């Protein structure tokens, strides 16, 4: 048999990498992680944790082209986290299951990872015995069947095989070896916990042990490894969101590594780059949240109307949710749902109180932004 896939290498699964390339990148990520933790001197707030976990779940499913009901997943997460929602949305078996899987991964990090536990994750992921993505029956809560596990594209008569997992005959032994390594490596002083998460991701997705859902379980497993490295920080960032942004590159990298030898330096470099991107985004989000909190601390006793508060929050949000280039009187009227005269009066009041300032320009083109 020709050596084609990484798991067919004679030294599998003894991975190798160039430490001289990895260590500088690892130090950069460690530094960024320290800055992130320094920005949050206490545990993240309930809403921040909820938003981060929701983003992680939605992104991980979107990587597989599955769209979840965000409101339903949010309600499932909120209930499990003990967060009160003003208007809770109806939950589904799917939202309940996928929320339970992620929270089990990042909250119960002290419990050993076993095949029984992984199979329970799979059952949570597939509460109905049919895949949302393929509309076919899925073998749920057990290892895959005897058919070859391949990722294929192209015509039926000329398929292109992008990846093939180890055969079913060796799968039990392969999974046992992985689980034993995952348990023992947690206390390995010579293996950095962040590199351990990258190794776990690559190793488990290579095994592809289930009939479906392997990518989502792999990313939950990666979150578990990161939570074991630092249970506080995992609630501050959503790595699946960054992977989604680079999804094509993600699959290309995995395919290249699967066809290579045991040197996985390029995979580790890519994983650390994505983690760096994730931490950068989390820092931006936290700094924005802090700036917004400081703004309202300054103007909390100004006696603003609900409409004024709504518009100011839109301005403070910026980006797609707000008005990066300020807001005009007509836009204020639409957002606040008030008359033209009321919009003019509200803006004048906000100017007088120092909540907003005029931008250069005049007349109908006059725009305002927060001070």
Backbone torsions as a table, in degrees:
resi	resn	phi	psi	omega
1	UNK	NA	128.2	179.2
2	UNK	-68.1	140.3	176.4
3	UNK	-76.5	111.6	-176.7
4	UNK	-118.1	-47.1	-173.9
5	UNK	-103.8	155.9	-175.6
6	UNK	-59.2	-34.7	-179.5
7	UNK	-73.1	-7.2	176.0
8	UNK	-94.0	-4.4	177.6
9	UNK	-65.2	143.5	-176.8
10	UNK	-63.5	-24.1	-179.5
11	UNK	-99.6	7.8	176.6
12	UNK	-56.5	136.8	1.9
13	UNK	-105.2	45.5	-178.5
14	UNK	-89.5	91.0	-175.5
15	UNK	-72.9	150.2	177.7
16	UNK	-126.0	152.9	173.8
17	UNK	-157.2	161.7	-179.1
18	UNK	-88.6	101.5	-176.3
19	UNK	-63.5	-28.9	-178.9
20	UNK	-66.8	-25.0	176.3
21	UNK	-90.5	-34.5	-174.6
22	UNK	-74.4	-42.9	-171.0
23	UNK	-61.3	-44.2	177.4
24	UNK	-60.3	-41.4	178.8
25	UNK	-66.1	-39.0	179.8
26	UNK	-64.0	-38.9	178.9
27	UNK	-64.9	-38.3	178.2
28	UNK	-62.7	-43.7	179.9
29	UNK	-66.2	-41.8	177.9
30	UNK	-59.8	-41.8	179.3
31	UNK	-62.9	-44.3	-179.9
32	UNK	-65.4	-37.6	177.7
33	UNK	-64.3	-38.1	177.0
34	UNK	-65.4	-40.2	177.6
35	UNK	-63.7	-41.6	179.6
36	UNK	-60.8	-45.4	179.5
37	UNK	-66.8	-34.9	178.0
38	UNK	-65.6	-30.0	178.3
39	UNK	-71.5	-21.8	179.8
40	UNK	-121.5	83.0	-174.5
41	UNK	-68.6	-10.2	175.8
42	UNK	-130.3	176.2	179.6
43	UNK	-60.7	143.9	-179.4
44	UNK	-60.8	151.4	179.5
45	UNK	-65.4	162.8	-176.6
46	UNK	-59.5	-45.4	-177.4
47	UNK	-66.5	-37.8	179.1
48	UNK	-64.7	-43.8	177.4
49	UNK	-61.7	-44.5	-179.7
50	UNK	-61.0	-46.3	-179.1
51	UNK	-63.2	-41.4	-179.1
52	UNK	-64.8	-47.3	-179.3
53	UNK	-66.3	-38.2	177.4
54	UNK	-61.8	-45.1	178.8
55	UNK	-60.2	-39.9	-179.4
56	UNK	-64.0	-45.8	-178.5
57	UNK	-65.2	-49.0	-178.2
58	UNK	-62.4	-39.6	-178.5
59	UNK	-69.7	-42.0	-179.4
60	UNK	-61.3	-39.2	177.8
61	UNK	-72.6	-37.1	-179.7
62	UNK	-65.4	-29.3	175.9
63	UNK	-57.8	-33.8	178.4
64	UNK	-93.9	15.1	-179.8
65	UNK	64.2	28.0	175.3
66	UNK	-106.9	128.1	179.6
67	UNK	-102.8	121.8	179.1
68	UNK	-98.1	159.3	173.0
69	UNK	-78.3	106.2	-173.9
70	UNK	-61.0	-40.1	-178.7
71	UNK	-64.8	-39.4	179.7
72	UNK	-67.3	-44.1	178.6
73	UNK	-64.2	-40.7	179.3
74	UNK	-60.5	-43.5	179.1
75	UNK	-63.4	-39.5	178.2
76	UNK	-64.0	-44.3	178.2
77	UNK	-64.4	-45.5	-177.8
78	UNK	-58.7	-43.2	-179.1
79	UNK	-63.5	-41.3	-178.7
80	UNK	-73.8	-27.9	178.9
81	UNK	-88.8	-5.9	-178.8
82	UNK	73.8	28.1	179.8
83	UNK	-96.1	127.4	179.3
84	UNK	-77.9	126.0	176.3
85	UNK	-105.3	134.2	-178.1
86	UNK	-61.1	-42.2	179.2
87	UNK	-134.4	81.2	-177.7
88	UNK	-61.0	139.2	-178.9
89	UNK	-92.4	148.0	178.8
90	UNK	-59.0	136.0	-179.7
91	UNK	-92.6	164.9	176.8
92	UNK	-127.1	167.4	175.7
93	UNK	-59.8	-36.0	179.7
94	UNK	-67.4	-46.8	-179.4
95	UNK	-66.5	-37.3	177.5
96	UNK	-64.1	-44.9	-175.8
97	UNK	-67.7	-46.2	-176.7
98	UNK	-69.3	-31.1	175.9
99	UNK	-69.2	-41.6	-179.7
100	UNK	-64.8	-36.8	179.1
101	UNK	-62.5	-49.7	-177.8
102	UNK	-64.8	-44.2	-178.1
103	UNK	-66.6	-35.2	175.1
104	UNK	-63.3	-37.4	-178.4
105	UNK	-67.0	-40.8	-172.9
106	UNK	-99.5	-15.0	-179.7
107	UNK	-98.5	-36.6	-176.6
108	UNK	-99.9	50.8	-174.8
109	UNK	-70.8	-18.1	-179.0
110	UNK	-80.1	-16.4	179.7
111	UNK	-80.1	141.9	-179.4
112	UNK	-66.6	146.7	174.7
113	UNK	-85.2	117.2	-178.4
114	UNK	-123.1	165.9	176.1
115	UNK	-62.6	-37.8	178.1
116	UNK	-59.6	-41.6	-179.8
117	UNK	-67.7	-42.5	177.7
118	UNK	-62.2	-39.9	178.4
119	UNK	-65.8	-32.9	175.7
120	UNK	-67.6	-40.0	174.8
121	UNK	-57.0	-43.1	-178.2
122	UNK	-64.3	-39.6	177.3
123	UNK	-65.4	-38.8	176.8
124	UNK	-64.5	-36.5	-178.2
125	UNK	-70.9	-30.0	-178.6
126	UNK	-125.8	75.4	179.3
127	UNK	-65.9	-22.3	173.3
128	UNK	-111.9	143.1	-174.8
129	UNK	-77.1	34.8	179.3
130	UNK	-139.9	134.6	-178.8
131	UNK	-74.5	133.0	176.0
132	UNK	-65.5	-29.3	-173.9
133	UNK	-83.8	-34.0	-174.1
134	UNK	-115.8	-9.4	-178.2
135	UNK	55.1	34.3	176.6
136	UNK	-123.4	156.7	177.5
137	UNK	-61.2	140.4	179.8
138	UNK	-116.8	137.4	174.5
139	UNK	-73.9	106.9	-168.9
140	UNK	-102.0	137.4	172.5
141	UNK	73.5	19.9	177.9
142	UNK	-153.1	164.7	178.8
143	UNK	-66.5	156.2	-175.5
144	UNK	-61.3	166.9	-177.8
145	UNK	-81.8	-163.0	-171.8
146	UNK	-81.8	-16.5	-179.6
147	UNK	-65.5	145.4	177.9
148	UNK	-57.2	138.9	177.5
149	UNK	-96.5	106.0	-177.7
150	UNK	-129.3	149.4	169.3
151	UNK	-105.3	115.0	-169.7
152	UNK	-127.8	146.5	172.1
153	UNK	-137.5	174.8	178.1
154	UNK	92.6	-171.0	-178.1
155	UNK	-70.2	154.6	-179.4
156	UNK	-62.9	-38.1	-177.7
157	UNK	-84.7	-11.1	177.4
158	UNK	-138.9	64.5	-175.9
159	UNK	-71.2	148.4	173.5
160	UNK	-107.6	116.8	-179.1
161	UNK	-89.9	111.5	-179.7
162	UNK	-84.6	-25.5	-175.6
163	UNK	-162.8	143.7	172.2
164	UNK	-136.0	129.3	-177.6
165	UNK	-84.9	165.2	176.4
166	UNK	-55.7	148.7	-177.6
167	UNK	-67.1	160.2	-178.3
168	UNK	-61.1	-29.9	-176.4
169	UNK	-64.2	-26.7	-179.7
170	UNK	-108.0	-1.1	-170.5
171	UNK	-63.1	-43.1	-179.2
172	UNK	-58.4	-45.4	179.7
173	UNK	-65.7	-38.6	179.3
174	UNK	-64.3	-44.3	180.0
175	UNK	-65.6	-41.4	178.1
176	UNK	-59.7	-42.8	179.8
177	UNK	-64.0	-40.5	178.5
178	UNK	-63.9	-47.7	-177.6
179	UNK	-62.7	-38.4	178.0
180	UNK	-65.7	-42.8	177.0
181	UNK	-63.0	-43.8	-177.4
182	UNK	-59.2	-40.1	-179.9
183	UNK	-70.3	-48.3	-175.3
184	UNK	-71.3	-34.1	-175.2
185	UNK	-71.8	-16.6	-179.2
186	UNK	-62.4	-28.3	-179.4
187	UNK	-111.3	16.7	179.4
188	UNK	-78.3	112.0	-176.7
189	UNK	-70.4	-14.2	-177.3
190	UNK	-94.8	-3.9	-179.2
191	UNK	-115.4	115.9	178.1
192	UNK	-61.0	135.4	-178.1
193	UNK	-58.5	-31.9	178.6
194	UNK	-71.3	-38.7	175.0
195	UNK	-67.5	-34.8	176.5
196	UNK	-59.4	-41.0	178.2
197	UNK	-63.5	-40.8	178.9
198	UNK	-65.7	-40.6	177.6
199	UNK	-64.3	-44.5	-179.7
200	UNK	-60.3	-40.9	180.0
201	UNK	-60.8	-52.5	-177.1
202	UNK	-64.5	-44.6	-176.0
203	UNK	-64.2	-47.9	-175.1
204	UNK	-69.9	-40.1	-179.6
205	UNK	-68.5	-26.3	174.9
206	UNK	-67.1	-40.2	179.3
207	UNK	-67.9	-35.0	-179.8
208	UNK	44.3	59.5	-167.4
209	UNK	-76.1	-13.7	-175.4
210	UNK	-108.8	164.3	-179.4
211	UNK	-66.9	-30.0	-179.7
212	UNK	-161.7	162.9	176.4
213	UNK	82.1	12.0	-176.5
214	UNK	-63.9	-38.3	180.0
215	UNK	-64.7	-43.7	-178.9
216	UNK	-68.0	-38.0	177.2
217	UNK	-70.0	-37.5	176.7
218	UNK	-58.8	-43.7	-178.4
219	UNK	-72.3	-31.6	173.3
220	UNK	-66.4	-38.3	177.9
221	UNK	-65.4	-38.0	176.4
222	UNK	-64.4	-41.8	175.8
223	UNK	-61.0	-37.4	178.7
224	UNK	-64.0	-43.9	178.8
225	UNK	-63.8	-39.5	177.8
226	UNK	-68.7	-35.4	177.3
227	UNK	-67.9	-35.4	176.6
228	UNK	-67.7	-27.4	176.0
229	UNK	-73.4	-39.1	-179.3
230	UNK	-163.5	98.9	-173.3
231	UNK	-67.3	-24.5	-179.9
232	UNK	-74.4	-45.7	-172.2
233	UNK	-70.3	-28.6	-176.5
234	UNK	-61.0	-22.5	179.2
235	UNK	-82.7	0.0	-177.2
236	UNK	-103.7	-12.2	-177.2
237	UNK	-144.7	156.4	-178.4
238	UNK	-122.4	97.5	-175.2
239	UNK	-66.6	-32.2	179.9
240	UNK	-61.5	-29.7	178.8
241	UNK	-64.5	-40.3	178.4
242	UNK	-71.1	-36.9	176.5
243	UNK	-63.3	-40.1	178.4
244	UNK	-59.9	-42.2	179.0
245	UNK	-60.6	-31.7	-178.5
246	UNK	-114.6	38.6	-171.8
247	UNK	-60.7	-46.7	-179.6
248	UNK	-59.4	-45.2	178.3
249	UNK	-63.4	-36.9	178.3
250	UNK	-58.2	-50.7	-179.4
251	UNK	-68.2	-37.5	178.3
252	UNK	-63.3	-42.8	179.9
253	UNK	-62.9	-44.7	-179.6
254	UNK	-62.7	-42.7	-179.8
255	UNK	-64.0	-41.9	179.2
256	UNK	-61.2	-44.6	-179.8
257	UNK	-65.3	-39.3	-179.2
258	UNK	-62.1	-29.0	-178.8
259	UNK	-93.0	2.3	-174.9
260	UNK	-100.2	-165.3	177.9
261	UNK	-94.5	-160.3	-174.4
262	UNK	-82.6	-1.7	176.5
263	UNK	-81.1	111.0	-176.0
264	UNK	-111.1	27.4	-178.9
265	UNK	-54.8	-45.0	-177.0
266	UNK	-64.4	-36.5	177.3
267	UNK	-65.8	-44.2	-179.7
268	UNK	-64.0	-39.5	178.1
269	UNK	-63.0	-44.2	179.9
270	UNK	-64.8	-43.9	179.4
271	UNK	-59.2	-44.6	179.7
272	UNK	-67.7	-35.4	176.3
273	UNK	-62.1	-44.1	179.9
274	UNK	-66.6	-38.6	176.7
275	UNK	-64.5	-39.4	176.4
276	UNK	-61.4	-44.9	177.7
277	UNK	-60.1	-41.2	178.7
278	UNK	-61.5	-45.1	-178.8
279	UNK	-68.1	-37.5	176.7
280	UNK	-59.1	-45.4	-179.6
281	UNK	-65.1	-40.6	178.7
282	UNK	-63.0	-39.7	177.5
283	UNK	-63.8	-42.4	177.8
284	UNK	-60.6	-42.4	-179.4
285	UNK	-64.3	-42.1	-178.7
286	UNK	-67.6	-42.4	179.1
287	UNK	-63.3	-37.6	177.0
288	UNK	-65.4	-43.1	178.9
289	UNK	-62.1	-42.7	179.3
290	UNK	-64.9	-41.3	179.7
291	UNK	-64.2	-39.4	179.0
292	UNK	-66.1	-40.3	178.9
293	UNK	-65.2	-39.9	178.8
294	UNK	-65.6	-37.2	178.6
295	UNK	-61.5	-48.3	-178.3
296	UNK	-71.8	-24.6	173.7
297	UNK	-64.7	-36.6	-179.0
298	UNK	-72.8	-36.6	-172.6
299	UNK	-114.2	22.5	-174.4
300	UNK	-70.7	-21.1	-176.6
301	UNK	-111.5	31.3	-175.9
302	UNK	-95.2	2.0	176.4
303	UNK	63.6	45.6	-178.1
304	UNK	-80.9	152.7	176.7
305	UNK	-79.3	161.2	177.1
306	UNK	-57.4	-36.1	179.7
307	UNK	-66.4	-41.0	179.0
308	UNK	-64.9	-41.5	179.3
309	UNK	-62.7	-41.2	179.5
310	UNK	-60.5	-46.5	-178.3
311	UNK	-67.5	-41.7	179.0
312	UNK	-61.9	-39.3	177.8
313	UNK	-64.5	-37.5	176.4
314	UNK	-64.0	-41.6	178.1
315	UNK	-64.4	-41.1	-179.2
316	UNK	-68.6	-31.6	179.6
317	UNK	-67.4	-37.7	179.2
318	UNK	61.2	-166.4	176.7
319	UNK	55.0	-144.7	-176.8
320	UNK	-68.4	-26.0	-176.3
321	UNK	-86.0	-15.7	-174.1
322	UNK	-130.4	-146.4	-177.3
323	UNK	-131.4	92.2	-176.6
324	UNK	-61.2	-30.9	-177.5
325	UNK	-100.1	23.7	179.8
326	UNK	86.5	-178.6	-176.3
327	UNK	-132.1	142.6	177.9
328	UNK	-96.0	171.1	179.4
329	UNK	-62.8	-39.5	179.8
330	UNK	-67.0	-37.1	177.3
331	UNK	-68.8	-39.1	175.8
332	UNK	-57.9	-44.1	-179.0
333	UNK	-58.7	-42.0	-178.5
334	UNK	-71.6	-44.5	-177.6
335	UNK	-67.4	-45.2	-177.0
336	UNK	-80.7	-14.9	-178.0
337	UNK	58.3	53.4	178.8
338	UNK	-128.5	170.1	179.0
339	UNK	-72.4	167.2	178.3
340	UNK	-61.1	-41.8	-179.6
341	UNK	-65.1	-41.1	179.4
342	UNK	-66.5	-40.0	178.7
343	UNK	-60.6	-43.6	178.6
344	UNK	-62.6	-43.1	179.8
345	UNK	-65.6	-42.3	179.6
346	UNK	-62.3	-43.3	-179.0
347	UNK	-65.4	-40.0	178.1
348	UNK	-63.1	-39.8	178.7
349	UNK	-65.2	-42.5	179.3
350	UNK	-65.2	-36.9	176.0
351	UNK	-64.1	-45.1	-178.2
352	UNK	-63.2	-34.1	-178.8
353	UNK	-86.0	-3.8	178.0
354	UNK	81.2	11.2	-178.2
355	UNK	-75.3	-28.8	179.7
356	UNK	-134.4	169.1	174.8
357	UNK	-140.3	153.9	178.7
358	UNK	-76.9	142.0	172.3
359	UNK	-94.0	159.7	179.7
360	UNK	-54.7	141.9	-176.7
361	UNK	122.8	170.7	-178.7
362	UNK	-155.3	-177.0	179.6
363	UNK	64.5	-142.3	-178.6
364	UNK	-68.0	-18.3	-177.9
365	UNK	-88.7	1.2	-179.8
366	UNK	-59.1	130.7	179.8
367	UNK	-126.0	156.7	-175.3
368	UNK	-130.8	150.6	175.4
369	UNK	-140.6	166.2	-179.4
370	UNK	-67.6	150.3	-178.1
371	UNK	-72.4	NA	NA
